[in-house]
Amino acid sequence: MVPLTRHYNPPRINLHQYCLRADEFGGTRRCHGGLAVRTLKDMPMLAHTPIRYSPDVERIDPNEAETIAGLTDAFRDILDTTSRDYGRAVRSVHAKAHGIARGTLTIHEGLPTELAQGIFASPGTHEAVLRLSTNAGDLLPDAIGLPRGLALKVLDVDGERLPGSEDDRTQDFVMADGPVFAAPDAQAFLKNLKLLAKTTDRMETGKVVLSKVLRGIEAGLEAVGHPSATVKTLGGAPHLHPLGETFYSQTPFRYGDHVAKFALFPVSPALVALTGAAVDTSDDRDALRAAVRDTLIAHGGQWELRVQLNTDLDSMPVEDATVEWDQAQSPFVTVATLDVPPQIGWDDEQTRATDEALSYSIWHGIAAHQPLGNINRARRDTYRFSADYRRGFNGCPMHEPARLADLA
């Protein structure tokens, strides 16, 4: 293999020719999201050299501390409202879970140097737990079409820890079912969050009606190739089966010597068959939970964890989370496989206890995967505040598990 250097300038390639390939399931895997490659060994070299990480990739806004304080206040308003309504504290964002599953993450052998970074530097298998959710801070019926989230907690990882995570051995990935964040920066995120805080626990029936209207608008936008993260955030997201969708980190992270975004792609046949599949939410406020439960019981699932290396800080900015990085310039490349055996993805008693005992944060991890950009910096203190509030209100200790057997 020719190493990636600044002196090597290979021609651009048509990545779509790699969308069909035989795999371990004995058939041909359909291309998901337009690009599907397992590692750099499956394709010619990248058309551009990945940039090197340095602290200079970030630009700190002088008003950032003030913005973060405002975000914390908005989180407090949401938490005060929902804890009063429910008699217990739920998460300030992604409060409603649709399923929790346990599995193993296998880091691939033979990764090129550019990909063998951080926790992916050493091949091996790690226990993992994932949580599927909806982004709102209140427990809304699934008929309201909102973005869905997936949090992945990887256990027993080595490496220098991020601040506030020194005593742990976990690495969290927090993702959503769209490639970009709804706000470009923390200040815009604060404006959105203040609006959500004002509507928390209010006008549920009106939200259902509005969601139906917004889903029609979003469908029209997608038909002409212009999906809107904002419309989806307001309630216009389609009711798709979460297990068939790809989940993206949306924001960038340090990737050892480089900078990258992460994504989790479904690849097992049962999950790929659900891609784009609608779920009827009209008669069941927990319809997505039921759909996830049925699929996990029958099939389990397999996903590929992929990374997209930053090759140009101008066209792939670190500080603007609404810019989608060009996959033709830098495709998502597989570094690990997540396997979840068939299991019960939701049990009202046991699964809820597990959900209450865990928190997920992009700042649970190692320094080699430091979150980057102002949205991620704002998440550090606000996510910690939310977890601390929930812990204190509920009187329920939360901890980072050393192994899956530690969970309820």
Number of C-alpha atoms within 10 A of each C-alpha: 8 7 11 18 10 10 8 14 13 12 11 13 14 11 17 13 12 16 16 16 13 10 11 8 10 7 11 13 18 18 17 17 12 13 19 26 21 18 19 20 13 11 15 15 19 21 18 20 20 22 17 16 17 11 8 7 16 14 12 12 11 8 9 15 13 11 19 22 15 19 24 21 17 23 26 18 17 28 26 17 19 22 19 10 12 11 10 14 25 27 24 28 18 21 18 25 22 24 26 26 22 22 21 19 25 20 22 19 14 15 20 16 11 18 24 20 19 19 20 19 19 15 16 13 17 18 21 25 21 21 22 25 23 26 21 23 22 27 20 20 20 23 25 28 27 24 25 27 23 27 23 24 26 25 24 15 19 15 13 15 22 19 14 13 17 12 10 20 21 24 25 22 22 22 24 24 23 22 22 20 24 20 19 16 18 25 20 13 17 22 15 18 18 18 12 20 22 13 14 20 16 11 10 14 12 11 19 19 14 16 23 19 13 22 22 14 18 22 17 13 14 12 10 8 9 11 17 18 19 15 20 22 20 22 24 25 27 23 22 21 22 29 29 25 23 23 24 25 25 23 27 26 25 25 28 22 18 20 27 29 21 25 25 27 26 24 24 20 17 18 22 23 14 18 18 15 16 13 18 15 17 13 10 13 15 18 20 27 22 16 18 22 22 17 20 23 15 13 16 24 25 24 23 24 23 25 24 23 31 30 22 16 14 8 13 20 19 22 23 19 24 17 18 16 24 15 13 16 20 21 22 26 24 25 25 24 22 27 19 20 17 18 19 19 24 21 12 7 9 11 19 15 14 15 18 18 18 17 22 20 19 25 26 26 30 27 19 20 29 22 26 20 22 23 24 20 19 22 19 18 17 22 21 17 17 22 20 15 21 24 19 12 15 15 11 12 12 16 12 20 19 16 16 14 8 10 17 13
